[in-house]
């Protein structure tokens, strides 16, 4: 299996079709994740929010509270987002929507 994957990733015609597909799927995944986060934080009841889930989590396991979380990094980004939001909220949202890999958009939504 490993040999197959290594060989297919060297095959340019395959990569020419794979890369656009991956970009499309990643964009849709971010959109769905933001929608899910919005529902989670606005629906009645108590949301099931894990420490550190303010950023994108691409791990293949269930989240839990035992993972180390860089709170200082999140506080720094939160202060930056708050400052930008206070100055021009629409500009900030537009900027973040053009860079969906930036976890600041999810942090702002949370």
DSSP file (Angstrom, degrees, kcal/mol; ACC not computed):
  #  RESIDUE AA STRUCTURE BP1 BP2  ACC     N-H-->O    O-->H-N    N-H-->O    O-->H-N    TCO  KAPPA ALPHA  PHI   PSI    X-CA   Y-CA   Z-CA
    1    1 A X     >        0   0    0      0, 0.0     4,-2.5     0, 0.0     5,-0.2   0.000 360.0 360.0 360.0 -45.6    0.0    0.0    0.0
    2    2 A X  H  >  +     0   0    0      1,-0.2     4,-2.6     2,-0.2     5,-0.2   0.917 360.0  50.1 -60.7 -42.6    2.8    2.4    0.9
    3    3 A X  H  > S+     0   0    0      2,-0.2     4,-2.4     1,-0.2    -1,-0.2   0.911 109.5  51.4 -61.6 -43.2    4.5    1.7   -2.4
    4    4 A X  H  > S+     0   0    0      2,-0.2     4,-2.8     1,-0.2     5,-0.2   0.935 111.2  47.3 -59.0 -47.6    1.3    2.3   -4.3
    5    5 A X  H  X S+     0   0    0     -4,-2.5     4,-2.0     1,-0.2    -2,-0.2   0.920 111.9  50.1 -62.5 -44.6    0.8    5.7   -2.6
    6    6 A X  H  < S+     0   0    0     -4,-2.6     4,-0.4    -5,-0.2    -1,-0.2   0.910 114.3  45.0 -60.4 -42.1    4.4    6.7   -3.2
    7    7 A X  H >< S+     0   0    0     -4,-2.4     3,-1.0     1,-0.2     4,-0.4   0.906 111.9  50.0 -70.4 -41.9    4.2    5.8   -6.9
    8    8 A X  H >< S+     0   0    0     -4,-2.8     3,-0.9     1,-0.3     7,-0.2   0.836 105.9  57.0 -68.9 -30.5    0.8    7.4   -7.5
    9    9 A X  T 3< S+     0   0    0     -4,-2.0    -1,-0.3     1,-0.2    -2,-0.2   0.602 104.0  54.2 -76.0  -9.3    1.9   10.7   -5.9
   10   10 A X  T <  S+     0   0    0     -3,-1.0     2,-0.9    -4,-0.4    -1,-0.2   0.515  85.7  96.8 -92.7  -9.3    4.8   10.8   -8.4
   11   11 A X    X>  -     0   0    0     -3,-0.9     4,-2.0    -4,-0.4     3,-0.5  -0.728  62.8-159.5 -88.3 105.0    2.3   10.5  -11.3
   12   12 A X  H 3> S+     0   0    0     -2,-0.9     4,-2.7     1,-0.2     5,-0.2   0.858  86.8  55.8 -58.3 -43.4    1.7   14.1  -12.5
   13   13 A X  H 3> S+     0   0    0      1,-0.2     4,-0.9     2,-0.2    -1,-0.2   0.900 109.8  48.4 -57.9 -37.7   -1.6   13.4  -14.4
   14   14 A X  H X> S+     0   0    0     -3,-0.5     4,-2.5     1,-0.2     3,-0.9   0.939 111.8  48.4 -64.9 -45.7   -3.0   12.0  -11.1
   15   15 A X  H 3X S+     0   0    0     -4,-2.0     4,-2.4     1,-0.2     5,-0.3   0.862 103.3  62.2 -62.4 -35.4   -1.8   15.0   -9.1
   16   16 A X  H 3< S+     0   0    0     -4,-2.7     4,-0.4     1,-0.2    -1,-0.2   0.784 114.4  33.9 -62.6 -26.3   -3.3   17.4  -11.7
   17   17 A X  H <X S+     0   0    0     -4,-0.9     4,-1.2    -3,-0.9    -2,-0.2   0.761 117.2  54.2 -95.3 -30.9   -6.7   16.0  -10.9
   18   18 A X  H  X S+     0   0    0     -4,-2.5     4,-2.8     2,-0.2     5,-0.2   0.929 101.2  56.2 -70.1 -45.9   -6.1   15.3   -7.2
   19   19 A X  H  X S+     0   0    0     -4,-2.4     4,-2.3     1,-0.2     5,-0.2   0.915 108.6  44.9 -60.3 -49.0   -5.0   18.8   -6.1
   20   20 A X  H  > S+     0   0    0     -4,-0.4     4,-2.2    -5,-0.3    -1,-0.2   0.895 114.3  51.3 -61.6 -37.1   -8.0   20.7   -7.4
   21   21 A X  H  X S+     0   0    0     -4,-1.2     4,-2.7     2,-0.2    -2,-0.2   0.931 109.9  48.4 -63.5 -45.7  -10.3   18.1   -5.8
   22   22 A X  H  X S+     0   0    0     -4,-2.8     4,-2.7     1,-0.2    -2,-0.2   0.902 111.0  51.1 -62.7 -41.5   -8.6   18.3   -2.4
   23   23 A X  H  X S+     0   0    0     -4,-2.3     4,-2.2    -5,-0.2    -1,-0.2   0.914 111.6  47.6 -62.2 -42.6   -8.8   22.1   -2.5
   24   24 A X  H  X S+     0   0    0     -4,-2.2     4,-2.3     2,-0.2    -2,-0.2   0.937 113.8  46.3 -64.0 -47.0  -12.5   22.0   -3.3
   25   25 A X  H  X S+     0   0    0     -4,-2.7     4,-2.6     1,-0.2    -2,-0.2   0.904 111.9  51.6 -63.4 -41.4  -13.2   19.4   -0.5
   26   26 A X  H  X S+     0   0    0     -4,-2.7     4,-2.1     2,-0.2    -1,-0.2   0.906 109.4  50.0 -63.1 -41.6  -11.1   21.4    2.0
   27   27 A X  H  X S+     0   0    0     -4,-2.2     4,-2.1     1,-0.2    -1,-0.2   0.926 112.8  46.4 -62.8 -44.7  -13.0   24.6    1.2
   28   28 A X  H  X S+     0   0    0     -4,-2.3     4,-2.7     1,-0.2     5,-0.2   0.887 109.8  54.5 -64.5 -38.6  -16.4   22.8    1.7
   29   29 A X  H  X S+     0   0    0     -4,-2.6     4,-2.4     2,-0.2    -1,-0.2   0.902 107.9  49.2 -62.8 -40.9  -15.2   21.2    4.9
   30   30 A X  H  X S+     0   0    0     -4,-2.1     4,-2.5     2,-0.2    -1,-0.2   0.929 111.4  49.7 -63.7 -44.6  -14.3   24.6    6.3
   31   31 A X  H  X S+     0   0    0     -4,-2.1     4,-2.1     1,-0.2    -2,-0.2   0.922 113.0  46.0 -60.3 -44.9  -17.7   25.9    5.4
   32   32 A X  H  X S+     0   0    0     -4,-2.7     4,-2.6     1,-0.2    -1,-0.2   0.887 111.3  52.8 -65.7 -38.7  -19.5   23.0    7.0
   33   33 A X  H  X S+     0   0    0     -4,-2.4     4,-2.4    -5,-0.2    -2,-0.2   0.904 109.2  48.5 -65.1 -40.9  -17.3   23.2   10.1
   34   34 A X  H  X S+     0   0    0     -4,-2.5     4,-2.5     2,-0.2    -1,-0.2   0.903 111.6  50.4 -65.5 -39.7  -18.2   26.9   10.5
   35   35 A X  H  X S+     0   0    0     -4,-2.1     4,-2.3     2,-0.2    -2,-0.2   0.912 111.1  48.4 -62.7 -42.2  -21.8   26.1   10.1
   36   36 A X  H  X S+     0   0    0     -4,-2.6     4,-2.5     2,-0.2    -2,-0.2   0.900 111.3  50.3 -64.2 -40.9  -21.6   23.4   12.7
   37   37 A X  H  X S+     0   0    0     -4,-2.4     4,-2.3     2,-0.2    -2,-0.2   0.910 109.3  51.5 -64.0 -42.0  -19.8   25.7   15.1
   38   38 A X  H  X S+     0   0    0     -4,-2.5     4,-1.2     1,-0.2    -2,-0.2   0.927 112.2  45.9 -61.1 -45.1  -22.5   28.4   14.6
   39   39 A X  H  X S+     0   0    0     -4,-2.3     4,-2.0     1,-0.2     3,-0.3   0.909 111.4  53.6 -62.2 -41.5  -25.2   25.9   15.3
   40   40 A X  H  < S+     0   0    0     -4,-2.5    -2,-0.2     1,-0.2    -1,-0.2   0.903 113.3  40.4 -61.5 -43.4  -23.3   24.6   18.4
   41   41 A X  H  < S+     0   0    0     -4,-2.3    -1,-0.2     1,-0.2    -2,-0.2   0.601 122.6  39.7 -86.9  -9.9  -22.9   28.0   20.0
   42   42 A X  H  < S+     0   0    0     -4,-1.2    -2,-0.2    -3,-0.3    -1,-0.2   0.591  90.1  98.1-112.8 -13.5  -26.4   29.3   19.2
   43   43 A X  S  < S-     0   0    0     -4,-2.0     4,-0.1    -5,-0.2    -4,-0.0  -0.408  85.2 -93.8 -74.0 151.3  -28.6   26.3   19.8
   44   44 A X  S    S+     0   0    0     -2,-0.1     2,-0.2     2,-0.1    -1,-0.1  -0.279  89.2  37.4 -61.6 150.5  -30.5   26.0   23.1
   45   45 A X  S    S-     0   0    0     -3,-0.1     2,-0.6     2,-0.1     0, 0.0  -0.568 104.3 -46.7 105.0-169.6  -28.8   24.0   25.7
   46   46 A X        -     0   0    0     -2,-0.2    -2,-0.1     2,-0.0    -5,-0.1  -0.905  57.9-132.7-106.1 117.3  -25.2   23.6   26.7
   47   47 A X        -     0   0    0     -2,-0.6     2,-1.3    -4,-0.1    -6,-0.1  -0.359  14.6-121.9 -71.4 149.3  -22.8   23.0   23.8
   48   48 A X        +     0   0    0     -2,-0.1     2,-0.5     2,-0.0    -1,-0.1  -0.743  46.1 169.1 -89.5  91.0  -20.2   20.2   23.9
   49   49 A X        -     0   0    0     -2,-1.3     2,-0.3    -9,-0.0     5,-0.0  -0.918  20.7-150.6-113.4 127.1  -17.1   22.4   23.5
   50   50 A X    >   -     0   0    0     -2,-0.5     3,-2.1     1,-0.1     4,-0.1  -0.676  30.9 -94.0 -96.1 149.7  -13.6   20.9   24.0
   51   51 A X  T 3  S+     0   0    0     -2,-0.3    13,-0.2     1,-0.3    16,-0.1  -0.369 113.1  17.5 -57.5 132.8  -10.6   22.8   25.1
   52   52 A X  T >  S+     0   0    0      1,-0.1     3,-1.2    -2,-0.1    -1,-0.3   0.419  86.9 118.4  86.2  -2.8   -8.6   23.9   22.1
   53   53 A X  T <   +     0   0    0     -3,-2.1    -2,-0.1     1,-0.3     4,-0.1   0.358  48.7  90.5 -81.9   9.8  -11.5   23.4   19.7
   54   54 A X  T 3  S+     0   0    0     -4,-0.1    -1,-0.3     2,-0.1     2,-0.2   0.668  88.0  54.6 -74.1 -15.3  -11.4   27.1   18.8
   55   55 A X  S <  S-     0   0    0     -3,-1.2     2,-0.2    51,-0.1    47,-0.1  -0.621 108.9 -77.5-108.1 170.6   -8.9   26.2   16.1
   56   56 A X        -     0   0    0     -2,-0.2     2,-0.5    45,-0.2    -1,-0.1  -0.481  42.0-157.7 -65.9 138.0   -9.2   23.7   13.3
   57   57 A X        +     0   0    0     -2,-0.2     6,-0.1    -4,-0.1    -1,-0.0  -0.929  18.8 171.7-122.6 105.8   -8.7   20.2   14.5
   58   58 A X        +     0   0    0     -2,-0.5    -1,-0.1     2,-0.0     2,-0.0   0.167  35.8 125.7-100.4  17.8   -7.6   17.8   11.7
   59   59 A X        -     0   0    0      1,-0.1     4,-0.1     2,-0.1    -2,-0.1  -0.347  62.6-132.5 -74.1 160.0   -6.8   14.9   13.9
   60   60 A X  S    S+     0   0    0      2,-0.1     2,-0.3    -2,-0.0    -1,-0.1   0.085  79.8  76.0-101.5  22.6   -8.5   11.6   13.2
   61   61 A X  S    S-     0   0    0      1,-0.0    -2,-0.1     0, 0.0     2,-0.1  -0.864  92.8 -85.2-127.8 163.2   -9.5   10.9   16.8
   62   62 A X        -     0   0    0     -2,-0.3     2,-0.1     1,-0.1    -2,-0.1  -0.419  50.6-112.4 -65.2 141.0  -12.2   12.2   19.1
   63   63 A X        +     0   0    0     -2,-0.1     2,-0.3    -4,-0.1    -1,-0.1  -0.416  42.4 172.0 -71.4 151.2  -11.3   15.4   20.8
   64   64 A X    >   -     0   0    0    -13,-0.2     3,-0.8    -2,-0.1   -14,-0.0  -0.949  44.9-106.4-150.5 172.5  -10.8   15.3   24.6
   65   65 A X  T 3  S+     0   0    0     -2,-0.3     4,-0.1     1,-0.2    -2,-0.0   0.302 101.1  79.7 -87.0  10.3   -9.6   17.6   27.3
   66   66 A X  T 3   +     0   0    0      2,-0.1    -1,-0.2   -15,-0.0     2,-0.2   0.561  67.9  98.7 -95.0  -8.1   -6.3   15.8   27.8
   67   67 A X  S <  S-     0   0    0     -3,-0.8     2,-0.2   -16,-0.1   -16,-0.0  -0.538  84.7-105.7 -77.7 143.4   -4.5   17.3   24.9
   68   68 A X        -     0   0    0     -2,-0.2     2,-0.4     2,-0.0    -1,-0.1  -0.483  35.8-157.2 -67.7 138.9   -2.2   20.2   25.6
   69   69 A X        -     0   0    0     -2,-0.2     2,-1.5    -4,-0.1     3,-0.2  -0.971  16.7-134.9-120.4 131.7   -3.6   23.5   24.5
   70   70 A X     >  +     0   0    0     -2,-0.4     4,-1.7     1,-0.2     5,-0.1  -0.664  30.8 172.7 -85.3  86.7   -1.5   26.6   23.8
   71   71 A X  H  > S+     0   0    0     -2,-1.5     4,-2.7     1,-0.2    -1,-0.2   0.848  73.6  58.1 -66.7 -34.7   -3.7   29.1   25.6
   72   72 A X  H  > S+     0   0    0      1,-0.2     4,-2.4     2,-0.2    -1,-0.2   0.916 105.8  49.5 -62.8 -42.7   -1.1   31.9   25.2
   73   73 A X  H  > S+     0   0    0      1,-0.2     4,-2.3     2,-0.2    -1,-0.2   0.912 112.8  47.7 -61.2 -42.7   -1.3   31.5   21.4
   74   74 A X  H  X S+     0   0    0     -4,-1.7     4,-2.7     2,-0.2    -2,-0.2   0.888 110.7  50.7 -67.5 -39.1   -5.1   31.6   21.5
   75   75 A X  H  X S+     0   0    0     -4,-2.7     4,-2.4     2,-0.2    -1,-0.2   0.908 110.6  49.9 -64.5 -41.2   -5.2   34.7   23.8
   76   76 A X  H  X S+     0   0    0     -4,-2.4     4,-2.0     2,-0.2    -2,-0.2   0.937 114.1  44.2 -62.4 -46.6   -2.8   36.5   21.4
   77   77 A X  H  X S+     0   0    0     -4,-2.3     4,-2.8     1,-0.2    -2,-0.2   0.896 112.0  53.5 -66.1 -39.2   -4.9   35.7   18.4
   78   78 A X  H  X S+     0   0    0     -4,-2.7     4,-2.8     2,-0.2    -2,-0.2   0.911 108.6  49.1 -62.3 -42.6   -8.1   36.6   20.3
   79   79 A X  H  X S+     0   0    0     -4,-2.4     4,-2.4     2,-0.2    -1,-0.2   0.906 112.3  48.9 -62.7 -41.2   -6.7   40.0   21.2
   80   80 A X  H  X S+     0   0    0     -4,-2.0     4,-2.5     2,-0.2    -2,-0.2   0.926 113.0  46.7 -63.3 -45.5   -5.7   40.6   17.6
   81   81 A X  H  X S+     0   0    0     -4,-2.8     4,-2.7     1,-0.2    -2,-0.2   0.915 112.1  50.7 -63.6 -43.4   -9.2   39.5   16.3
   82   82 A X  H  X S+     0   0    0     -4,-2.8     4,-2.3     2,-0.2    -2,-0.2   0.913 111.6  47.9 -61.4 -42.9  -10.9   41.7   18.9
   83   83 A X  H  X S+     0   0    0     -4,-2.4     4,-1.6     2,-0.2    -2,-0.2   0.933 114.4  45.4 -63.7 -46.5   -8.8   44.7   18.0
   84   84 A X  H  X S+     0   0    0     -4,-2.5     4,-2.4     1,-0.2     8,-0.3   0.882 113.1  51.2 -64.1 -38.2   -9.5   44.2   14.2
   85   85 A X  H  X S+     0   0    0     -4,-2.7     4,-0.6     1,-0.2    -1,-0.2   0.895 108.1  51.6 -65.9 -40.8  -13.2   43.6   14.9
   86   86 A X  H  < S+     0   0    0     -4,-2.3    -1,-0.2    -5,-0.2    -2,-0.2   0.852 113.5  45.4 -65.0 -34.1  -13.5   46.8   16.9
   87   87 A X  H  < S-     0   0    0     -4,-1.6    -2,-0.2     1,-0.2    -1,-0.2   0.932 139.9 -13.4 -76.5 -46.8  -11.8   48.9   14.1
   88   88 A X  H  X  -     0   0    0     -4,-2.4     4,-2.2    -5,-0.1    -1,-0.2  -0.592  59.2-174.9-160.9  88.0  -13.8   47.4   11.1
   89   89 A X  H  X S+     0   0    0     -4,-0.6     4,-2.5     1,-0.2     5,-0.2   0.882  86.6  50.0 -58.8 -42.4  -15.8   44.3   11.6
   90   90 A X  H  > S+     0   0    0      1,-0.2     4,-2.4     2,-0.2    -1,-0.2   0.894 110.2  50.4 -66.0 -39.0  -16.8   43.9    8.0
   91   91 A X  H  > S+     0   0    0      2,-0.2     4,-2.5     1,-0.2    -1,-0.2   0.914 111.3  49.3 -63.8 -42.4  -13.3   44.2    6.7
   92   92 A X  H  X S+     0   0    0     -4,-2.2     4,-2.7    -8,-0.3     5,-0.2   0.939 111.8  47.6 -62.3 -47.2  -12.1   41.6    9.2
   93   93 A X  H  X S+     0   0    0     -4,-2.5     4,-2.2     1,-0.2    -2,-0.2   0.910 112.6  49.2 -62.5 -42.3  -14.8   39.1    8.3
   94   94 A X  H  X S+     0   0    0     -4,-2.4     4,-1.0     2,-0.2    -1,-0.2   0.921 111.8  49.4 -61.9 -43.5  -14.0   39.7    4.6
   95   95 A X  H >< S+     0   0    0     -4,-2.5     3,-0.6     1,-0.2     4,-0.4   0.928 112.6  46.8 -60.7 -46.0  -10.3   39.2    5.2
   96   96 A X  H >< S+     0   0    0     -4,-2.7     3,-1.0     1,-0.2     6,-0.2   0.841 106.3  58.4 -68.0 -33.1  -10.9   36.0    7.2
   97   97 A X  H 3< S+     0   0    0     -4,-2.2     3,-0.4     1,-0.2    -1,-0.2   0.745 103.8  53.3 -68.3 -22.3  -13.3   34.6    4.5
   98   98 A X  T << S+     0   0    0     -4,-1.0    -1,-0.2    -3,-0.6    -2,-0.2   0.546 113.7  43.2 -87.8  -7.5  -10.5   34.9    2.0
   99   99 A X    X   +     0   0    0     -3,-1.0     3,-1.8    -4,-0.4    -1,-0.2  -0.594  65.2 165.6-134.9  72.6   -8.1   32.9    4.2
  100  100 A X  T 3  S+     0   0    0     -3,-0.4     6,-0.1     1,-0.3    -1,-0.1   0.616  70.7  68.7 -70.1 -11.3  -10.2   30.0    5.5
  101  101 A X  T 3  S+     0   0    0     -3,-0.1     2,-0.4     4,-0.0    -1,-0.3   0.712  78.2  96.2 -75.2 -19.2   -7.1   28.1    6.7
  102  102 A X  S X  S-     0   0    0     -3,-1.8     3,-1.3    -6,-0.2     4,-0.4  -0.581  71.7-147.7 -72.2 122.4   -6.6   30.8    9.3
  103  103 A X  T 3> S+     0   0    0     -2,-0.4     4,-2.3     1,-0.3     3,-0.4   0.603  84.1  87.4 -69.4  -7.8   -8.1   29.6   12.5
  104  104 A X  H 3> S+     0   0    0      1,-0.2     4,-2.6     2,-0.2    -1,-0.3   0.826  80.9  59.8 -60.1 -31.3   -9.0   33.1   13.5
  105  105 A X  H <> S+     0   0    0     -3,-1.3     4,-1.6    -6,-0.2    -1,-0.2   0.904 109.1  42.1 -66.0 -39.8  -12.3   32.8   11.6
  106  106 A X  H  > S+     0   0    0     -3,-0.4     4,-2.2    -4,-0.4    -2,-0.2   0.888 113.1  53.4 -72.4 -38.5  -13.4   29.9   13.8
  107  107 A X  H  < S+     0   0    0     -4,-2.3    -2,-0.2     1,-0.2    -1,-0.2   0.905 108.5  50.3 -61.4 -41.7  -12.1   31.7   16.9
  108  108 A X  H  < S+     0   0    0     -4,-2.6    -1,-0.2     1,-0.2    -2,-0.2   0.889 111.0  49.2 -63.2 -40.0  -14.2   34.7   16.0
  109  109 A X  H  <        0   0    0     -4,-1.6    -2,-0.2     1,-0.3    -1,-0.2   0.859 360.0 360.0 -68.9 -35.8  -17.3   32.6   15.6
  110  110 A X     <        0   0    0     -4,-2.2    -1,-0.3   -56,-0.2    -2,-0.2   0.504 360.0 360.0 -67.4 360.0  -16.8   30.8   18.9
